[in-house]
């Protein structure tokens, strides 16, 4: 099924293609990028769900000029300057190729079945209150965005209303309760020029302000406490398959020390804790580290420790032991920092498990790491159906 907004909405890019064709396309792109370093079999694990698979979405409020013609990415909008500009308020995902426009959600299949009705209710709530939607071009308005997160295996969740300045959102509580009664409700401020500026001044309106999710590993339940700013993979069921794969490999290797770099709230550390002497989780986001410390306590993982630091800074201060040690890399889309990559190259740690959400930067990092490491295994996991994104696991061995 292709939703009505597919041609405009940036939420999906491959929805017009059969799912089997999508994953073959992604597999081909990864294989081409890895070809200089790896000639073995490249397996791809499909997502267990292709509809309603996301556990987190971020929607945007936009005051924008009404376009009278259908959007075309390469076509410049030309208006009749003899007529005044007409504006509209929209609430939904960003429009394809645009940072300043969004598309009203009509029948989205990414988050959960009530999302479309919920989005309509949010638009009506905002318009009834006459609260100005944010204009990205003039940097005016109040309502900027809404983050929704849910625990697929727990039923918990949170809604974070993001505004350009502090705002009395008490009337927002009944709306969330109507659609998502188990969710915590929060507000946050983004006073920056762009959405990438991040949020601050988080205020709790209802609930605990955090949510929990569970991952299952070899019969164990691993509990994760997640705050609004914590990183957690957006496809819980697909991520569970990857975590299990990594844990199985770590169980075979049984390292004395595991360095979990770009470790977030400790997902890999906690999944692998029974199979290592100790795990050192390094993460630059303080709230994620705080969650990780709580997660380790919740799961009685006494051999997991956390460092709040960038990976490159940590590696300049902490020498990596190379005797029976293992590195797990799970960097953001821009890949491993060049300085960190060089330090890892010189560490002589025998095995690296590199989990990448961007095969382009993975290939760039491999140009450095391949000087001393061989890829002995590569495998893809589709966390992002209907988009061009793919997760790739590679195992590197010291030559």
C-alpha positions as CSV (number, residue, x, y, z in Angstrom):
1,X,0.0,0.0,0.0
2,X,1.3,3.4,-1.0
3,X,-0.1,6.3,1.2
4,X,-1.7,9.4,-0.4
5,X,1.3,11.6,0.5
6,X,4.0,9.4,-0.8
7,X,5.0,11.7,-3.7
8,X,5.5,14.6,-1.3
9,X,6.4,13.2,2.1
10,X,10.0,12.6,3.2
11,X,9.0,9.7,5.5
12,X,9.5,7.1,2.8
13,X,11.4,7.0,-0.5
14,X,11.0,3.4,-1.8
15,X,7.3,2.7,-0.9
16,X,6.4,2.3,-4.5
17,X,8.7,-0.7,-4.8
18,X,7.9,-4.3,-3.7
19,X,9.7,-5.0,-0.4
20,X,11.8,-7.8,-1.8
21,X,13.0,-5.4,-4.5
22,X,13.8,-2.8,-1.9
23,X,16.1,-5.0,0.1
24,X,17.9,-6.3,-3.0
25,X,18.5,-2.7,-4.1
26,X,20.0,-1.9,-0.7
27,X,22.1,-5.0,-0.7
28,X,23.5,-4.1,-4.1
29,X,24.5,-0.7,-2.9
30,X,26.3,-2.0,0.2
31,X,28.0,-4.7,-1.8
32,X,29.3,-2.2,-4.3
33,X,30.7,0.0,-1.5
34,X,32.3,-2.9,0.3
35,X,33.7,-4.5,-2.9
36,X,37.3,-3.0,-2.4
37,X,37.5,-4.6,1.0
38,X,35.2,-7.7,0.9
39,X,34.3,-10.3,-1.7
40,X,32.4,-12.8,0.5
41,X,28.7,-13.5,0.8
42,X,26.6,-10.5,1.9
43,X,23.4,-11.6,3.6
44,X,20.5,-9.3,4.3
45,X,18.0,-9.8,7.1
46,X,14.6,-8.2,6.3
47,X,12.7,-6.3,8.9
48,X,10.2,-8.5,10.8
49,X,7.6,-5.8,10.1
50,X,7.2,-3.5,7.1
51,X,4.3,-1.5,8.4
52,X,4.1,0.2,11.8
53,X,7.7,-0.7,12.6
54,X,9.0,2.6,13.9
55,X,9.2,3.2,17.7
56,X,10.1,6.9,17.3
57,X,8.9,9.7,14.9
58,X,9.5,13.4,14.8
59,X,6.8,15.6,13.3
60,X,7.0,19.2,12.3
61,X,4.6,22.2,12.6
62,X,5.1,24.5,9.6
63,X,3.7,27.8,8.6
64,X,4.4,27.8,4.9
65,X,3.5,29.5,1.6
66,X,0.8,27.6,-0.3
67,X,2.1,26.1,-3.5
68,X,-0.5,26.0,-6.2
69,X,1.4,23.5,-8.3
70,X,2.5,20.0,-7.3
71,X,6.0,19.9,-5.7
72,X,8.9,19.1,-8.0
73,X,12.3,18.9,-6.4
74,X,14.1,20.4,-9.4
75,X,11.5,23.0,-10.2
76,X,11.7,26.4,-8.7
77,X,8.5,27.8,-7.3
78,X,7.6,31.0,-9.1
79,X,4.8,33.1,-7.7
80,X,2.7,35.8,-9.1
81,X,4.1,38.9,-7.4
82,X,1.0,40.9,-8.2
83,X,-0.9,38.8,-5.6
84,X,-0.2,38.6,-1.8
85,X,1.3,35.4,-0.5
86,X,-1.1,32.9,0.9
87,X,0.0,30.7,3.9
88,X,-1.1,27.4,5.3
89,X,-0.4,25.5,8.5
90,X,0.8,21.9,8.2
91,X,1.7,19.2,10.7
92,X,3.6,16.0,9.7
93,X,6.8,14.8,8.2
94,X,9.2,17.0,6.3
95,X,8.5,17.3,2.6
96,X,11.0,15.5,0.4
97,X,14.1,17.6,-0.2
98,X,12.8,20.5,1.9
99,X,13.9,21.8,5.3
100,X,11.2,24.5,5.6
101,X,8.0,22.6,4.6
102,X,6.0,19.7,6.0
103,X,3.2,17.5,4.7
104,X,0.0,16.8,6.5
105,X,-0.2,13.2,7.5
106,X,-3.2,11.3,6.0
107,X,-2.7,7.6,6.2
108,X,0.9,6.9,7.4
109,X,2.0,3.3,7.9
110,X,5.3,4.0,9.8
111,X,4.4,4.4,13.5
112,X,1.1,2.9,14.6
113,X,-2.5,2.8,13.2
114,X,-3.9,5.7,15.2
115,X,-1.2,8.2,14.0
116,X,-3.2,9.7,11.1
117,X,-6.3,10.4,13.3
118,X,-4.0,11.7,16.1
119,X,-2.2,14.1,13.7
120,X,-5.6,15.5,12.5
121,X,-6.5,16.1,16.2
122,X,-3.3,17.9,16.9
123,X,-3.8,20.2,13.9
124,X,-7.3,21.0,15.1
125,X,-6.1,21.6,18.7
126,X,-3.4,24.0,17.6
127,X,-5.8,25.9,15.2
128,X,-8.6,26.1,17.8
129,X,-6.1,27.6,20.2
130,X,-4.7,29.9,17.5
131,X,-1.2,29.0,18.5
132,X,1.2,30.1,15.7
133,X,2.9,27.3,13.8
134,X,6.7,27.9,13.3
135,X,7.9,29.5,10.1
136,X,11.4,28.2,9.3
137,X,12.1,31.1,7.0
138,X,11.2,34.0,9.3
139,X,12.0,32.1,12.5
140,X,8.7,33.1,14.0
141,X,5.9,31.2,15.6
142,X,5.6,28.9,18.7
143,X,4.8,25.3,17.8
144,X,7.9,23.6,16.2
145,X,7.6,19.8,16.5
146,X,6.3,16.7,18.3
147,X,8.4,13.7,19.2
148,X,6.6,10.4,19.8
149,X,8.4,7.3,21.2
150,X,6.9,3.9,22.2
151,X,8.1,0.8,23.8
152,X,7.1,-1.9,21.3
153,X,7.6,-4.7,24.0
154,X,6.3,-2.7,27.0
155,X,3.4,-0.5,25.8
156,X,5.0,2.5,27.4
157,X,5.8,5.7,25.5
158,X,6.2,9.5,25.6
159,X,5.1,12.5,23.7
160,X,7.4,15.6,23.7
161,X,5.9,18.9,22.4
162,X,8.7,21.1,21.1
163,X,8.1,24.9,21.0
164,X,10.3,27.9,20.1
165,X,9.8,29.4,23.6
166,X,8.2,28.2,26.9
167,X,4.5,27.6,26.4
168,X,1.5,26.6,28.6
169,X,0.7,23.2,27.1
170,X,-1.8,22.0,29.8
171,X,-4.5,21.7,27.2
172,X,-2.3,19.3,25.3
173,X,-2.5,16.7,28.0
174,X,-6.2,15.5,27.3
175,X,-5.3,15.1,23.6
176,X,-2.4,12.8,24.3
177,X,-4.5,10.9,26.9
178,X,-7.2,10.3,24.3
179,X,-4.9,8.5,21.9
180,X,-1.9,7.4,24.0
181,X,-3.1,7.0,27.6
182,X,0.1,5.2,28.8
183,X,2.5,7.9,27.5
184,X,4.4,10.4,29.6
185,X,3.8,13.9,28.4
186,X,6.6,16.5,28.2
187,X,7.4,19.9,26.7
188,X,10.8,21.1,25.5
189,X,12.2,24.2,23.9
190,X,14.2,24.6,20.7
191,X,15.2,28.3,20.4
192,X,17.8,27.6,17.7
193,X,17.7,28.6,14.1
194,X,17.3,24.9,12.9
195,X,15.7,21.7,14.2
196,X,19.2,20.3,14.5
197,X,19.9,22.8,17.4
198,X,18.5,20.3,19.8
199,X,16.1,20.7,22.7
200,X,16.4,22.1,26.2
201,X,14.3,23.2,29.2
202,X,12.4,19.8,29.3
203,X,9.4,20.0,31.5
204,X,7.3,17.1,32.7
205,X,3.5,17.4,32.4
206,X,2.4,13.9,33.2
207,X,4.0,10.5,33.9
208,X,7.6,9.5,34.8
209,X,9.3,11.4,32.0
210,X,11.0,8.3,30.7
211,X,9.9,5.0,29.1
212,X,11.1,1.5,29.1
213,X,11.7,-1.0,26.3
214,X,12.8,-4.6,26.4
215,X,15.1,-6.6,24.2
216,X,15.3,-10.4,24.4
217,X,18.6,-12.1,24.2
218,X,19.0,-15.9,24.6
219,X,16.0,-16.1,26.9
220,X,17.0,-13.0,28.9
221,X,14.9,-9.9,29.2
222,X,17.1,-6.7,29.0
223,X,15.4,-3.6,30.2
224,X,16.3,-0.2,28.7
225,X,15.2,3.1,30.3
226,X,15.0,5.8,27.7
227,X,14.8,9.6,28.1
228,X,13.6,12.0,25.4
229,X,17.1,12.6,24.1
230,X,18.4,9.0,24.4
231,X,19.4,7.1,21.3
232,X,17.7,3.8,20.7
233,X,17.3,2.0,17.4
234,X,14.0,3.0,15.8
235,X,13.0,-0.5,14.7
236,X,12.9,-2.5,17.9
237,X,12.2,-5.9,16.4
238,X,14.8,-5.6,13.7
239,X,17.3,-4.2,16.3
240,X,16.7,-7.3,18.4
241,X,17.9,-9.5,15.6
242,X,21.1,-7.5,15.3
243,X,21.7,-7.4,19.1
244,X,21.3,-11.2,19.2
245,X,23.7,-11.7,16.3
246,X,26.4,-9.5,18.0
247,X,25.8,-11.2,21.4
248,X,26.2,-14.6,19.8
249,X,29.5,-13.6,18.3
250,X,30.8,-12.0,21.5
251,X,29.8,-15.2,23.3
252,X,32.0,-17.2,21.0
253,X,35.0,-14.8,21.4
254,X,34.6,-14.4,25.2
255,X,36.8,-11.2,25.4
256,X,38.2,-10.1,28.8
257,X,37.4,-6.5,27.8
258,X,34.8,-5.1,25.4
259,X,35.1,-1.5,24.3
260,X,31.7,-0.3,23.3
261,X,32.4,2.9,21.4
262,X,29.6,5.3,20.5
263,X,27.7,3.1,22.9
264,X,24.5,5.2,23.6
265,X,22.6,3.9,26.6
266,X,24.6,0.7,26.6
267,X,22.5,-1.5,24.3
268,X,25.4,-3.7,23.1
269,X,27.1,-3.7,26.5
270,X,24.1,-5.0,28.3
271,X,23.3,-7.6,25.6
272,X,26.9,-8.9,25.8
273,X,27.5,-8.5,29.5
274,X,27.3,-12.2,30.4
275,X,30.0,-13.0,27.8
276,X,32.7,-10.5,28.7
277,X,35.0,-9.9,31.6
278,X,34.0,-6.2,31.5
279,X,32.5,-3.8,29.1
280,X,33.5,-0.1,28.8
281,X,30.8,2.0,27.2
282,X,31.8,5.4,25.8
283,X,29.1,7.9,24.9
284,X,29.2,11.7,24.3
285,X,25.5,12.4,25.3
286,X,25.2,12.9,29.0
287,X,21.6,11.9,29.3
288,X,22.3,8.6,27.4
289,X,25.1,7.9,29.8
290,X,22.8,8.5,32.8
291,X,20.2,6.2,31.2
292,X,23.0,3.6,30.6
293,X,24.1,3.7,34.3
294,X,20.5,3.1,35.3
295,X,20.1,0.4,32.7
296,X,23.1,-1.5,34.0
297,X,21.7,-1.3,37.5
298,X,18.2,-2.5,36.3
299,X,19.8,-5.5,34.6
300,X,22.3,-6.2,37.4
301,X,25.2,-5.8,34.9
302,X,27.9,-5.0,37.4
303,X,30.7,-5.5,34.8
304,X,29.5,-2.6,32.6
305,X,31.0,0.9,33.1
306,X,30.2,4.2,31.3
307,X,32.3,7.1,30.2
308,X,30.7,10.4,29.2
309,X,33.1,11.4,26.4
310,X,33.5,11.6,22.7
311,X,35.2,8.5,21.4
312,X,38.2,10.4,20.0
313,X,38.8,12.1,23.3
314,X,38.4,8.9,25.3
315,X,40.9,7.1,23.0
316,X,43.5,9.9,23.5
317,X,43.4,9.4,27.3
318,X,42.7,5.6,27.6
319,X,45.1,3.2,26.0
320,X,43.2,0.2,24.4
321,X,44.4,-3.1,25.7
322,X,45.0,-5.6,22.9
323,X,45.1,-8.8,24.9
324,X,41.9,-10.7,24.6
325,X,39.9,-7.5,23.9
326,X,37.2,-6.6,21.4
327,X,35.9,-3.3,20.0
328,X,32.3,-2.7,19.1
329,X,31.8,0.4,17.0
330,X,28.3,1.8,16.4
331,X,28.9,5.4,15.2
332,X,26.3,7.9,14.0
333,X,25.8,8.5,10.2
334,X,29.0,10.5,9.8
335,X,31.0,7.5,10.9
336,X,34.0,7.1,13.2
337,X,36.0,10.2,13.7
338,X,39.2,10.1,11.7
339,X,41.3,10.6,14.8
340,X,39.6,7.8,16.6
341,X,39.8,5.6,13.5
342,X,43.6,6.1,13.4
343,X,43.9,5.2,17.1
344,X,41.9,2.1,16.6
345,X,44.1,1.1,13.7
346,X,47.2,1.4,15.8
347,X,45.7,-0.4,18.8
348,X,46.2,-4.0,17.5
349,X,43.0,-5.1,19.0
350,X,42.3,-8.4,17.3
351,X,38.6,-8.1,16.5
352,X,36.3,-5.2,15.7
353,X,32.6,-5.5,15.2
354,X,31.5,-2.4,13.3
355,X,27.8,-1.6,13.1
356,X,27.1,1.1,10.6
357,X,23.9,3.0,9.7
358,X,25.6,4.6,6.7
359,X,27.5,2.3,4.3
360,X,29.2,5.3,2.6
361,X,31.0,6.4,5.8
362,X,31.6,2.7,6.6
363,X,33.5,2.4,3.4
364,X,35.4,5.6,4.1
365,X,36.5,4.3,7.5
366,X,37.5,0.9,6.0
367,X,40.0,2.8,3.7
368,X,41.9,3.5,7.0
369,X,41.2,0.3,8.9
370,X,41.9,-2.1,6.0
371,X,45.6,-1.2,6.3
372,X,45.8,-3.6,9.2
373,X,42.4,-5.4,9.2
374,X,40.5,-7.7,6.9
375,X,36.7,-8.0,6.8
376,X,35.9,-11.6,7.5
377,X,32.1,-11.2,7.6
378,X,29.5,-8.7,6.5
379,X,25.8,-8.8,6.9
380,X,23.0,-6.2,6.5
381,X,19.9,-5.7,8.6
382,X,17.0,-3.7,7.3
383,X,15.9,-1.4,10.1
384,X,14.3,1.1,7.7
385,X,11.8,-0.4,5.2
386,X,10.7,1.9,2.4
387,X,13.7,4.1,2.7
388,X,17.2,3.8,1.3
389,X,18.8,3.4,4.7
390,X,20.3,0.1,5.8
391,X,22.3,-1.2,8.9
392,X,25.5,-3.1,8.2
393,X,27.4,-5.3,10.5
394,X,31.0,-6.1,9.6
395,X,33.6,-8.2,11.5
396,X,37.2,-7.1,11.1
397,X,40.2,-9.2,12.0
398,X,43.8,-8.0,12.6
399,X,46.0,-9.2,9.7
